[in-house]
Amino acid sequence: MSMDNEQLQRAAKDHLWMHFTRHGSYAEADVPVIVRGEGAYIWDSNGKRYLDALAGLFVSQLGHGRTELAEAAAKQAQELAFMPLWSYAHPSAIELADKVASYAPGDLNRVFFTSGGGEAVETAWKLAKNYFKLTGKPMKHKVVSRSIAYHGTTQGALSITGLPLLKQQFEPLVPSTFRVPNTNSYRADEITGGFLDGSDPEAFGRWAADQIAVAIEAEGPDTVAAVFLEPVQNAGGCFPPPPGYFQRVREICDEYDVLLVSDEVICAFGRLGHMFGSERYGYQPDMITCAKGLTSGYAPLGAMIASEKLMEPFLEPGAMFAHGYTFGGHPVSTAVGLRNLELFEEENILEHVRTNEPSFRATLERLKDLPIVGDVRGDGYFYGIELVKDKDTKETFTAEECERLLFGFVSKTLYAEGLYCRADDRGDPVVQLAPPLIADQSHFDEMEQILRVVLDKAYTLL
């Protein structure tokens, strides 16, 4: 028997430990309970409709309520509900690995399934260390990543993450990770210490990429195994790469024999209008980590995709990558992933994103006439709107102002007005938008209209 609203609220507050949640904020307020989704919309337990402008959490590529994906899950569960990939295989994992490899750039054709994105990042780091030990370079184990970047919550992935406030309460973490500047062109003057102002994006990109070489040299090239970078950095508010950035990074990695890991947990599977973000920006990684959109959220699944070169040592007699997950490559999840990618092709999802991207950007850029909007940035269906106190000086908010404005007003009011998105202060304060890939101009207009009303009012509260 299903719970009614009152029972749901009581049980949620008494028993459910939600993720990244300030539970004290629900002492007097109701927990938002989402009960249904259809297309680009979700409904709460009171029957109110919201535009899902975050695709759940950068996940629901094909939108909600897709019976094709639900039916694929049910069919697979009836035939084979579970089988691990520990020395055995099953058809849906084999077929999905084949499909993913066919999309992956270059010789990335070995697919290691996980339960989600953090596990994929963890897998990539372990593989990098193991690979170099097997190929005669046992000292290469360190990782370089970018400031403010988020790579996951497991001990290893969290160590690679560049957000100090997310890490402090869990330290000590895995050692041997180091940070370099990110590619926030809007803040180039601050990032470069006044050396560049961002007016020449290519020069800024070259400078930012070169800082990776500086970090490798500082640590010793014989000790650095990998560089982890997102095609568009999520945390901080959607930082696209400047022109030439990844091409220079690839040169640096080749020069120092360091593996380039493209962390595409968010950016893969159409978010940027291509199956993989590395394809959009024209660079060849040694590994790709992915999850989220692989199943459009209809079942949990992630993957690490590796080049043939990285697989070779493990094909030797007696060799083994001693790593795995019980639910990695779950039959139901891989069956859903396979059907999901088939629907991408049948419905021309990538073309839809590329066709509509200019109008999405143009619609959001209309908000730049508001005094609180400093920057609108991103690519594909993945954008961040940076909020500022002063547009001329780019002055940001104090921690107290950010708490009061972003979380005390903007986040709550956007939701109350029927827009589910993300207010984030893990760098400078931003509102992030990443709708399902089926979204069209009507959805873009709805986002802009709600954002305009709420952000305009927010400025008056300063």
Wavefront OBJ file of the C-alpha trace (Angstrom):
o trace
v 0.000 0.000 0.000
v 1.439 3.394 -1.031
v 2.048 6.144 1.499
v 0.005 9.336 1.376
v 1.711 12.745 1.398
v 1.786 13.050 5.162
v 3.290 9.586 5.566
v 5.877 10.296 2.866
v 6.988 13.465 4.637
v 7.280 11.767 8.002
v 9.179 8.773 6.609
v 11.498 11.007 4.556
v 12.427 13.062 7.609
v 12.748 10.064 9.925
v 14.569 7.563 7.702
v 15.853 8.869 4.366
v 19.407 10.256 4.383
v 19.503 12.381 1.229
v 22.710 13.159 -0.636
v 24.460 16.543 -0.376
v 21.499 17.759 1.684
v 21.181 20.219 4.553
v 18.668 18.182 6.501
v 18.196 20.913 9.066
v 16.522 23.052 6.403
v 13.582 20.624 6.435
v 12.898 20.873 10.155
v 9.879 23.103 9.473
v 9.597 22.752 5.693
v 8.391 19.870 3.539
v 10.864 17.685 1.680
v 10.260 18.079 -2.076
v 8.952 14.718 -3.267
v 8.975 14.123 -7.035
v 6.560 11.416 -8.112
v 6.308 11.507 -11.910
v 8.061 12.658 -15.066
v 7.050 13.082 -18.680
v 9.163 14.590 -21.428
v 10.985 17.642 -20.066
v 8.728 17.964 -17.003
v 8.444 16.483 -13.514
v 5.612 16.596 -10.983
v 5.719 16.656 -7.185
v 3.480 14.840 -4.719
v 1.143 17.853 -4.617
v 0.574 17.703 -8.365
v 2.685 20.769 -9.228
v 4.605 20.676 -12.515
v 8.246 21.793 -12.960
v 10.416 22.178 -16.030
v 13.366 19.856 -15.501
v 16.100 22.234 -16.618
v 18.868 20.039 -15.176
v 17.884 16.692 -16.737
v 17.659 15.302 -13.197
v 21.398 15.755 -12.648
v 22.740 15.983 -16.224
v 21.251 12.512 -16.747
v 17.821 12.386 -18.442
v 18.977 12.837 -22.028
v 15.836 11.433 -23.666
v 13.440 12.897 -21.120
v 11.093 11.240 -18.682
v 8.445 8.588 -19.227
v 10.091 6.727 -22.097
v 8.251 3.421 -22.241
v 10.842 2.000 -24.659
v 13.507 2.132 -21.945
v 11.211 0.811 -19.234
v 10.238 -2.084 -21.478
v 13.886 -2.869 -22.257
v 14.580 -3.072 -18.516
v 11.583 -5.292 -17.836
v 12.375 -7.644 -20.706
v 15.980 -8.078 -19.583
v 15.004 -8.592 -15.934
v 12.712 -11.425 -16.983
v 15.415 -13.121 -19.064
v 18.484 -12.581 -16.874
v 18.207 -10.286 -13.875
v 21.808 -10.492 -12.720
v 25.185 -11.814 -13.726
v 28.545 -10.292 -12.777
v 31.273 -9.645 -15.311
v 33.841 -11.505 -13.210
v 35.318 -13.933 -15.784
v 31.852 -14.332 -17.335
v 29.882 -12.190 -19.764
v 26.294 -11.712 -20.847
v 24.843 -10.495 -24.173
v 23.653 -7.015 -23.187
v 27.062 -6.055 -21.753
v 28.849 -7.411 -24.843
v 26.517 -5.619 -27.243
v 26.653 -2.317 -25.360
v 30.460 -2.462 -25.134
v 30.542 -2.984 -28.890
v 28.165 -0.051 -29.448
v 30.074 2.324 -27.128
v 33.411 1.353 -28.694
v 32.010 2.120 -32.132
v 31.321 5.708 -31.033
v 34.540 6.271 -29.074
v 37.293 8.295 -30.757
v 40.493 6.768 -32.105
v 41.483 3.402 -30.674
v 39.435 3.708 -27.481
v 37.753 0.362 -27.842
v 37.980 -1.372 -24.460
v 34.944 -0.721 -22.243
v 35.058 -1.390 -18.493
v 31.584 -1.018 -16.977
v 30.965 0.471 -13.525
v 27.891 1.420 -11.514
v 28.391 5.165 -12.006
v 30.711 8.065 -12.714
v 32.764 8.138 -9.518
v 33.585 4.477 -9.971
v 34.615 5.166 -13.566
v 37.071 7.844 -12.386
v 38.358 5.504 -9.687
v 38.858 2.819 -12.333
v 40.776 5.157 -14.633
v 43.239 6.161 -11.931
v 43.812 2.554 -10.859
v 44.330 1.516 -14.470
v 46.855 4.319 -15.046
v 48.925 3.246 -12.043
v 48.669 -0.442 -12.887
v 49.572 0.147 -16.537
v 52.775 1.992 -15.733
v 53.810 -0.627 -13.182
v 53.418 -3.313 -15.820
v 55.334 -1.338 -18.439
v 58.428 -0.612 -16.384
v 57.593 2.817 -14.956
v 56.416 1.984 -11.412
v 57.015 5.497 -10.052
v 54.328 7.035 -12.284
v 51.259 7.307 -10.049
v 50.403 10.998 -9.522
v 47.435 12.821 -11.044
v 47.000 16.412 -12.212
v 43.522 17.974 -12.333
v 42.048 21.476 -12.377
v 41.084 23.909 -9.667
v 37.393 23.823 -8.675
v 36.847 20.664 -10.774
v 34.589 17.901 -9.445
v 35.446 14.283 -10.255
v 33.453 12.231 -7.732
v 33.051 11.299 -4.079
v 34.949 8.032 -3.628
v 38.277 8.408 -1.812
v 40.313 8.404 -5.018
v 37.943 10.497 -7.128
v 37.520 12.973 -4.281
v 41.290 13.313 -4.063
v 41.337 14.286 -7.745
v 38.516 16.773 -7.134
v 39.654 20.392 -6.848
v 37.076 21.664 -4.335
v 38.675 22.067 -0.884
v 35.401 22.501 1.014
v 34.134 19.144 -0.269
v 37.328 17.394 0.802
v 38.306 18.772 4.194
v 35.891 16.753 6.318
v 37.077 13.503 4.735
v 40.838 14.011 4.928
v 43.318 12.450 4.866
v 42.540 11.362 1.333
v 44.598 9.498 -1.267
v 47.867 11.454 -1.718
v 49.625 12.415 -4.972
v 47.064 14.686 -6.650
v 47.866 18.221 -7.786
v 45.852 21.129 -9.141
v 46.361 23.499 -12.089
v 44.286 26.559 -13.142
v 40.958 26.061 -14.880
v 39.724 27.709 -18.088
v 37.242 30.277 -16.744
v 37.887 32.947 -19.376
v 35.542 35.371 -17.582
v 37.972 35.347 -14.644
v 41.185 35.092 -16.703
v 42.628 38.242 -15.150
v 42.323 36.768 -11.633
v 43.470 33.296 -12.678
v 46.623 34.544 -14.431
v 47.438 37.161 -11.804
v 46.842 39.987 -14.272
v 49.045 38.451 -16.968
v 46.082 37.941 -19.327
v 42.610 39.461 -19.309
v 40.811 36.865 -21.432
v 40.450 39.124 -24.466
v 42.660 36.697 -26.416
v 41.063 33.283 -25.716
v 43.751 31.372 -27.585
v 46.538 32.983 -25.541
v 44.663 32.230 -22.321
v 44.141 28.621 -23.425
v 47.822 28.226 -24.202
v 48.761 29.682 -20.814
v 46.296 27.416 -18.952
v 47.502 24.304 -20.802
v 51.129 25.176 -20.158
v 50.467 25.192 -16.423
v 49.986 21.427 -16.735
v 53.550 21.129 -18.036
v 54.725 23.300 -15.143
v 52.991 20.985 -12.653
v 54.431 17.846 -14.270
v 57.927 19.313 -14.180
v 57.487 20.377 -10.561
v 56.463 16.876 -9.480
v 58.896 15.076 -11.776
v 57.726 13.574 -15.093
v 58.731 10.096 -13.943
v 56.113 10.280 -11.153
v 53.048 11.632 -13.008
v 50.643 9.073 -14.474
v 47.616 11.001 -15.707
v 45.844 14.299 -16.254
v 42.077 14.314 -15.582
v 40.084 17.013 -17.418
v 36.409 17.509 -18.280
v 35.674 18.757 -21.827
v 33.516 21.482 -20.233
v 34.323 21.851 -16.548
v 31.159 21.528 -14.494
v 31.936 22.905 -11.023
v 32.346 26.657 -11.039
v 29.754 26.966 -13.766
v 30.458 25.439 -17.162
v 33.934 26.437 -18.384
v 34.389 25.555 -22.081
v 37.960 25.092 -23.318
v 39.580 28.058 -25.069
v 40.649 27.449 -28.689
v 43.689 25.184 -28.914
v 43.636 24.277 -25.210
v 43.170 20.531 -25.559
v 45.496 20.299 -28.520
v 48.263 21.785 -26.374
v 47.356 19.486 -23.475
v 47.673 16.493 -25.795
v 51.142 17.652 -26.850
v 52.199 18.011 -23.220
v 50.891 14.560 -22.277
v 52.723 12.997 -25.220
v 55.944 14.820 -24.341
v 55.946 13.573 -20.753
v 54.363 10.134 -21.338
v 51.327 11.051 -19.237
v 47.856 9.650 -19.912
v 45.081 12.088 -20.783
v 41.768 11.125 -19.170
v 38.686 12.898 -20.524
v 36.187 12.868 -17.663
v 32.898 12.914 -19.557
v 30.510 11.765 -16.863
v 28.443 14.850 -17.743
v 29.676 15.748 -21.230
v 29.261 12.413 -23.039
v 26.158 11.078 -24.789
v 24.872 14.196 -26.483
v 25.199 16.850 -23.796
v 27.500 18.829 -26.127
v 25.898 17.685 -29.372
v 28.325 14.798 -29.898
v 28.521 11.328 -28.450
v 31.698 12.396 -26.630
v 32.916 15.843 -25.663
v 36.437 15.065 -26.830
v 35.002 14.681 -30.327
v 33.439 18.131 -30.121
v 36.738 19.781 -29.234
v 38.926 17.649 -31.468
v 41.291 15.900 -29.079
v 42.224 12.269 -28.555
v 42.231 11.050 -24.926
v 43.804 7.837 -23.662
v 40.750 7.121 -21.522
v 37.195 8.409 -21.243
v 35.136 8.143 -18.070
v 31.382 8.347 -18.531
v 28.019 7.530 -16.902
v 24.766 9.525 -16.463
v 23.459 9.880 -20.038
v 24.574 6.371 -20.994
v 21.154 5.093 -19.872
v 19.332 8.440 -19.694
v 18.974 7.636 -16.005
v 16.646 4.667 -16.455
v 19.201 2.406 -14.745
v 22.552 3.095 -13.036
v 25.595 2.549 -15.245
v 29.018 4.043 -15.899
v 32.059 3.103 -17.948
v 35.762 3.646 -18.392
v 36.787 3.430 -22.036
v 40.480 2.719 -22.645
v 42.774 2.645 -25.635
v 44.085 -0.621 -26.988
v 47.540 0.390 -25.775
v 46.350 0.337 -22.168
v 44.791 -3.099 -22.597
v 47.886 -4.761 -24.067
v 49.776 -5.556 -20.812
v 46.664 -7.270 -19.452
v 46.475 -9.634 -22.428
v 49.702 -11.339 -21.390
v 49.344 -14.863 -19.929
v 48.461 -14.698 -16.238
v 47.901 -10.931 -16.224
v 44.780 -9.430 -14.648
v 43.409 -5.992 -13.809
v 42.402 -6.872 -10.236
v 39.510 -4.452 -10.048
v 35.738 -4.625 -10.466
v 32.263 -3.916 -9.079
v 29.403 -6.266 -8.296
v 26.894 -4.217 -10.251
v 29.228 -2.929 -12.965
v 27.720 -3.911 -16.306
v 24.475 -5.110 -14.709
v 22.344 -6.923 -17.326
v 19.330 -4.647 -16.869
v 21.429 -1.481 -16.977
v 23.342 -2.501 -20.084
v 20.126 -3.530 -21.840
v 18.704 -0.093 -21.088
v 21.931 1.570 -22.248
v 21.798 -0.299 -25.535
v 18.191 0.714 -26.204
v 18.992 4.279 -25.139
v 21.733 4.599 -27.746
v 19.494 3.040 -30.383
v 16.926 5.759 -29.667
v 19.645 8.390 -30.026
v 20.127 7.185 -33.582
v 16.447 6.688 -34.394
v 15.504 10.176 -33.181
v 18.620 12.055 -34.400
v 19.272 13.379 -30.893
v 22.795 14.646 -31.594
v 21.615 16.572 -34.635
v 18.727 17.999 -32.600
v 21.147 19.378 -29.994
v 23.496 20.852 -32.573
v 20.597 22.441 -34.465
v 19.029 24.001 -31.378
v 22.197 24.977 -29.521
v 22.450 28.463 -31.109
v 18.882 29.342 -30.148
v 19.375 28.001 -26.610
v 22.474 30.166 -26.208
v 20.770 33.228 -27.721
v 17.756 32.817 -25.446
v 19.901 32.620 -22.322
v 22.089 35.535 -23.453
v 19.021 37.777 -23.378
v 19.452 37.621 -19.602
v 22.706 39.566 -19.873
v 20.678 42.781 -19.793
v 19.999 42.076 -16.096
v 22.431 43.838 -13.718
v 23.035 40.636 -11.733
v 24.080 38.506 -14.757
v 27.810 38.759 -15.389
v 28.402 35.903 -17.803
v 26.524 33.246 -19.774
v 28.780 30.390 -20.862
v 28.712 26.796 -21.996
v 28.117 24.701 -25.095
v 25.507 22.278 -26.374
v 22.771 21.852 -23.781
v 25.068 22.721 -20.861
v 25.182 26.327 -19.625
v 26.087 28.344 -16.577
v 24.915 31.854 -15.689
v 27.355 33.603 -13.368
v 25.815 36.103 -10.948
v 27.752 39.205 -9.913
v 27.290 42.167 -7.605
v 28.792 44.612 -10.122
v 28.978 43.886 -13.864
v 31.611 46.529 -14.569
v 34.110 45.274 -11.987
v 32.923 41.623 -12.012
v 32.741 41.881 -8.218
v 31.286 38.700 -6.759
v 29.366 38.134 -3.551
v 30.690 37.550 -0.068
v 30.068 34.154 1.492
v 27.251 35.619 3.594
v 25.674 37.352 0.602
v 25.945 34.208 -1.471
v 24.252 32.155 1.239
v 21.444 34.654 1.588
v 20.979 35.367 -2.104
v 21.749 32.093 -3.875
v 20.360 29.576 -1.421
v 18.064 31.748 0.664
v 16.262 33.226 -2.345
v 17.291 32.268 -5.902
v 17.287 28.484 -5.529
v 14.047 28.331 -3.553
v 12.233 30.885 -5.705
v 13.180 29.275 -9.019
v 11.761 26.006 -7.735
v 8.636 27.715 -6.429
v 8.162 29.278 -9.871
v 8.303 25.854 -11.518
v 11.931 25.604 -12.645
v 14.144 22.781 -11.427
v 17.785 23.725 -12.037
v 20.941 24.193 -9.982
v 22.232 27.123 -7.966
v 25.901 26.442 -7.243
v 28.577 28.322 -5.308
v 31.451 25.832 -5.588
v 33.346 28.633 -7.303
v 31.698 31.932 -8.130
v 27.880 31.812 -7.798
v 26.129 30.400 -10.861
v 22.814 28.978 -12.012
v 23.326 25.882 -14.165
v 21.021 24.694 -16.921
v 21.237 21.324 -18.672
v 17.781 20.273 -19.889
v 16.894 16.940 -21.481
v 18.235 16.731 -25.013
v 14.698 16.661 -26.392
v 14.106 20.261 -25.204
v 13.152 22.857 -27.809
v 12.557 26.606 -28.083
v 9.386 26.495 -25.990
v 11.419 25.100 -23.100
v 14.223 27.621 -23.621
v 11.708 30.462 -23.491
v 10.122 29.090 -20.332
v 13.534 28.918 -18.639
v 14.411 32.463 -19.669
v 11.097 33.903 -18.510
v 11.276 32.338 -15.053
v 14.966 33.185 -14.655
v 14.328 36.787 -15.682
v 11.649 37.334 -13.053
v 13.598 35.659 -10.244
v 17.038 37.122 -11.005
v 15.641 40.607 -11.481
v 14.010 40.400 -8.074
v 17.154 38.915 -6.542
v 19.157 42.012 -7.513
v 16.752 44.259 -5.604
v 17.496 42.281 -2.440
v 21.215 43.144 -2.449
l 1 2 3 4 5 6 7 8 9 10 11 12 13 14 15 16 17 18 19 20 21 22 23 24 25 26 27 28 29 30 31 32 33 34 35 36 37 38 39 40 41 42 43 44 45 46 47 48 49 50 51 52 53 54 55 56 57 58 59 60 61 62 63 64 65 66 67 68 69 70 71 72 73 74 75 76 77 78 79 80 81 82 83 84 85 86 87 88 89 90 91 92 93 94 95 96 97 98 99 100 101 102 103 104 105 106 107 108 109 110 111 112 113 114 115 116 117 118 119 120 121 122 123 124 125 126 127 128 129 130 131 132 133 134 135 136 137 138 139 140 141 142 143 144 145 146 147 148 149 150 151 152 153 154 155 156 157 158 159 160 161 162 163 164 165 166 167 168 169 170 171 172 173 174 175 176 177 178 179 180 181 182 183 184 185 186 187 188 189 190 191 192 193 194 195 196 197 198 199 200 201 202 203 204 205 206 207 208 209 210 211 212 213 214 215 216 217 218 219 220 221 222 223 224 225 226 227 228 229 230 231 232 233 234 235 236 237 238 239 240 241 242 243 244 245 246 247 248 249 250 251 252 253 254 255 256 257 258 259 260 261 262 263 264 265 266 267 268 269 270 271 272 273 274 275 276 277 278 279 280 281 282 283 284 285 286 287 288 289 290 291 292 293 294 295 296 297 298 299 300 301 302 303 304 305 306 307 308 309 310 311 312 313 314 315 316 317 318 319 320 321 322 323 324 325 326 327 328 329 330 331 332 333 334 335 336 337 338 339 340 341 342 343 344 345 346 347 348 349 350 351 352 353 354 355 356 357 358 359 360 361 362 363 364 365 366 367 368 369 370 371 372 373 374 375 376 377 378 379 380 381 382 383 384 385 386 387 388 389 390 391 392 393 394 395 396 397 398 399 400 401 402 403 404 405 406 407 408 409 410 411 412 413 414 415 416 417 418 419 420 421 422 423 424 425 426 427 428 429 430 431 432 433 434 435 436 437 438 439 440 441 442 443 444 445 446 447 448 449 450 451 452 453 454 455 456 457 458 459 460 461 462
